[in-house]
């Protein structure tokens, strides 16, 4: 079997798509993403799931209480953990635009040890790596992040870890790397 993106999850032809597929594609295109790309290509095969997943992501990317640089640092941590080339490409550019220093982006690309990164990025990377590695964050990291970001920020960071892990799995399984 050929493992190309088109053989695993062929792009939905909107001319022959179901009404729900067309509706969800239009919702995505008319929202802040402006296009059906990346993980939303295979997700259109499950349009209601695509609708709900993209709404969570829309909240995280465009309405989260997290500062944009912290958010993008967390997303890069997830992208690197799952070796998601598509997520990395998109979000490394967004991270730089959000003010994440290039040395932090480069450090994450090289799997730098968190202690070598400057605050607040070190704390975010430590927190996210713990969540991704064990599904839990120990008391010291939890307390530190709660003090810095509040309960909402902690929950949003955990959701970033889960949401972008989910997208990475869609992308990796669909063989979407760029």
C-alpha positions in Angstrom: 0.0 0.0 0.0 1.2 3.5 -0.8 1.4 5.6 2.3 1.0 9.0 0.6 -1.4 11.5 2.2 -3.8 11.1 -0.7 -4.0 7.3 -0.3 -4.6 7.4 3.5 -7.1 10.2 3.6 -7.9 11.5 0.2 -8.7 15.2 0.1 -12.5 15.7 0.2 -13.7 17.0 -3.1 -16.0 19.8 -2.1 -17.9 19.5 -5.4 -19.1 16.0 -4.4 -18.9 16.4 -0.6 -21.8 16.0 1.7 -23.6 19.1 2.8 -22.1 18.8 6.3 -18.6 18.5 4.8 -19.1 21.6 2.7 -20.6 23.5 5.7 -17.6 22.6 8.0 -15.1 23.5 5.3 -16.7 26.9 4.9 -16.7 27.4 8.7 -13.0 26.7 8.8 -12.3 28.9 5.7 -14.3 31.8 7.0 -12.7 31.7 10.5 -9.3 32.9 11.6 -7.5 29.9 9.9 -8.8 31.1 6.5 -8.1 27.7 4.8 -8.7 24.0 5.2 -5.1 22.8 5.6 -3.0 20.3 7.6 -5.0 18.1 10.0 -8.3 19.5 8.7 -7.8 17.8 5.4 -8.3 14.3 6.8 -10.7 15.5 9.5 -13.2 16.5 6.8 -13.9 12.8 6.5 -15.5 13.1 9.9 -17.1 16.6 9.5 -18.7 16.9 12.9 -15.5 15.9 14.6 -13.7 18.4 12.5 -16.1 21.1 13.5 -15.6 20.4 17.2 -11.9 19.9 17.1 -11.3 23.1 15.2 -13.4 25.1 17.7 -11.1 23.9 20.5 -8.1 24.9 18.5 -9.6 28.2 17.5 -10.1 29.0 21.2 -6.6 28.0 22.1 -4.9 29.9 19.3 -6.9 33.0 19.1 -8.7 33.4 22.5 -6.5 31.8 25.1 -5.5 33.6 28.2 -1.9 32.5 27.6 0.5 35.1 26.1 1.2 34.2 22.5 4.9 33.5 23.0 4.1 31.1 25.8 1.4 29.4 23.7 3.6 29.0 20.7 6.5 27.6 22.9 4.1 25.0 24.3 2.9 24.1 20.8 6.5 23.7 19.6 7.2 21.5 22.6 4.3 19.2 21.5 5.3 19.3 17.8 8.8 18.3 18.7 7.7 15.5 21.0 5.6 13.9 18.2 8.0 14.9 15.4 5.2 16.6 13.6 6.8 18.4 10.7 3.7 20.3 9.7 3.1 21.6 13.2 6.7 22.5 13.6 6.9 24.4 10.3 3.7 26.5 10.9 4.3 27.1 14.6 8.1 27.8 14.5 7.3 30.8 12.3 4.4 31.8 14.5 6.6 31.5 17.6 9.2 33.8 16.2 6.5 36.3 15.2 5.1 36.1 18.8 8.5 37.0 20.3 9.9 33.6 21.2 13.7 34.1 20.8 15.3 32.3 17.9 17.6 30.5 20.4 14.6 29.0 22.1 13.1 27.8 18.9 16.5 26.4 17.8 16.9 24.8 21.3 13.6 23.1 21.0 14.4 21.9 17.5 17.5 20.2 19.0 15.7 18.8 22.0 17.6 21.1 24.4 17.4 20.4 28.0 14.8 22.7 29.6 17.3 24.2 32.1 19.3 25.6 29.2 16.3 27.7 28.2 15.5 31.2 29.6 12.4 31.8 31.8 9.5 31.7 31.2 10.1 29.2 28.3 12.0 26.8 30.6 8.9 26.5 32.8 6.6 26.0 29.9 8.8 23.3 28.3 9.3 21.5 31.7 5.5 21.6 32.3 4.6 20.4 28.8 7.2 17.7 28.6 6.1 16.3 32.0 2.5 16.3 30.8 3.4 14.7 27.5 5.8 12.1 29.0 3.7 10.9 31.9 0.2 12.3 31.5 0.7 14.2 34.8 2.6 17.2 36.2 4.2 16.9 39.6 3.4 19.1 42.5 6.3 21.5 42.2 5.8 22.2 38.4 2.1 22.4 38.9 2.4 24.8 41.8 4.9 27.0 39.9 2.7 27.1 36.8 -0.5 27.8 38.8 1.3 30.7 40.5 2.5 32.1 37.2 -0.6 31.4 35.0 -3.5 30.7 37.4 -5.8 27.7 37.2 -7.1 28.7 33.8 -3.6 29.0 32.4 -2.7 25.5 33.7 -5.8 24.0 32.1 -5.1 25.8 28.9 -1.5 24.5 28.8 -2.7 21.0 29.5 -5.3 21.4 26.7 -2.6 22.6 24.3 -0.6 19.5 25.1 -3.6 17.2 24.4 -5.0 19.1 21.4 -1.7 19.5 19.5 -0.9 15.8 20.3 -4.2 14.9 18.7 -3.4 17.0 15.6 0.1 15.5 15.4 -1.4 12.1 15.4 -3.7 13.0 12.5 -0.9 14.7 10.6 1.6 11.9 11.2 -0.9 9.2 10.3 -2.0 11.0 7.2 1.7 11.5 6.3 1.2 15.3 6.1 4.6 16.7 6.8 4.5 20.1 5.2 
